[in-house]
Amino acid sequence: MEDSPINRLAEDSLHQIFSSLSLRQIMTCRSVCKLFNQILTSPSFMHLISTRSHLNLLALRPPHHHHNHSRYEPLSTSLHVYDPDQNKWLRVNLDFLPFRSPHPVASSLGLVYLWADSPDSSDSNKSLIVCNPLTRQYRVLPQLGSAWSRHGSVLVDSRNRVMVLTELAALYFSFSQKTQQWLKFSSNLPSKPRSPIVVSNSVYALCDVGSPWRSKWKLFSCAVNNMLNLNLNVMNNNWECLERHEWGDIFDIMKRPRLICGNGNKILMIGGLKSSYSLNQSCLTILILRLDLETMEWEEATRMPEDMHQWFQDSKFKVFGGGDRVCFSGKKVRRLALWDCCEWRWIDWVPGNGDELFRGFMFEARLTLLP
């Protein structure tokens, strides 16, 4: 390579040439030679390419008890992701992180957020880490107690604002704020928030306002800008229960509903379609509804085919994804069900022994620099 004509090209010219490649091709070219690796990992090139090329992947979160079973150990040092476009499983290494038991929980614009134990810490405190597995860079956010990692849901928006939400309290952190510390405020939600998500500038969550014998789900929202008061260094509680007369009994027909971010300004709600209003009713199928936040109207997006639903009918299942891709994991199903835009299909060769209930998140792989 030392005598190759490519060495005579200016750095800007090389950047322009490589920037026309897809992210898959860029990652492959890194392994060609030292020169290519140096060019393709330089901050100037990554800044150029960060908004031009990305991959939409589905990432698996390791099971909560993986540290108790040696067969799950590989999941603690790597992130298993599925590429729907290539129908392939990939393993993204996290071995560059100097932390014990990294547990990925969320992602936004190429950055992955995970809980981890500090390697030199003897207490039970956890740290929330933000990293980019493709650039192998990381940053540690201010330390938190272990209770937040056990009970809190980590939410991240497109502006790298981070929230850790529980039933009683929430934490807020922004990389752009002057004081690099968590801001704490009271949630005062009626119950533990179920599958909270961030859409545009608001947080949405389902809460059970029913009795111990019968669930009754309601949709709550809170605008991030409205609840933040930086002058007082506190956050105000502005949760609102979203209800419309036109919605009718839409929450009553769904068993154990969950929320997922849809495309644009839309929310997906997924749950079992009840066969009746009796207490221990069975479900006819799994239903995906779509809420347009501009018109506040619901529509049916799709429902799981009968031959696929029979695998989930008598067992608990988990749901994750985003946009028009929703993934379903059922205990002992040994594969994942995927709704991909307009079609349903199976995902085989799931990591592990296939008996676990997997959670996950959308991973938009990018060569994004850390904030």
Secondary structure, 3 states (H helix, E strand, C coil): CCCCHHHHCCHHHHHHHHHCCCHHHHHHHCCCCHHHHHHHCCHHHHHHHCCCCCEEEEEEECCCCHHHCHHHHHHHCEEEEEECCCCEEEEEECCCCCCEEEEEEEEECCEEEEEEECCCCCCCCEEEEEEECCCCEEEECCCECHHHHHHCEEEECCCCEEEEECCCEEEEEECCCCCCCCEEEECCCCCCCEEEEEECCEEEEEEECCCCCCCCEEEEEEEHHHHEECCCCEECCCCEEECCHHHCCCCCCEEEEEEEECCCCEEEEEEEEECCCCCCCCEEEEEEEEEECCCCEEEEEEECCHHHHCCCCCCCEEEEEECCEEEEEECCCCCEEEEECCEEEEECCCCCCCCCCCEEEEEEECCCCCC
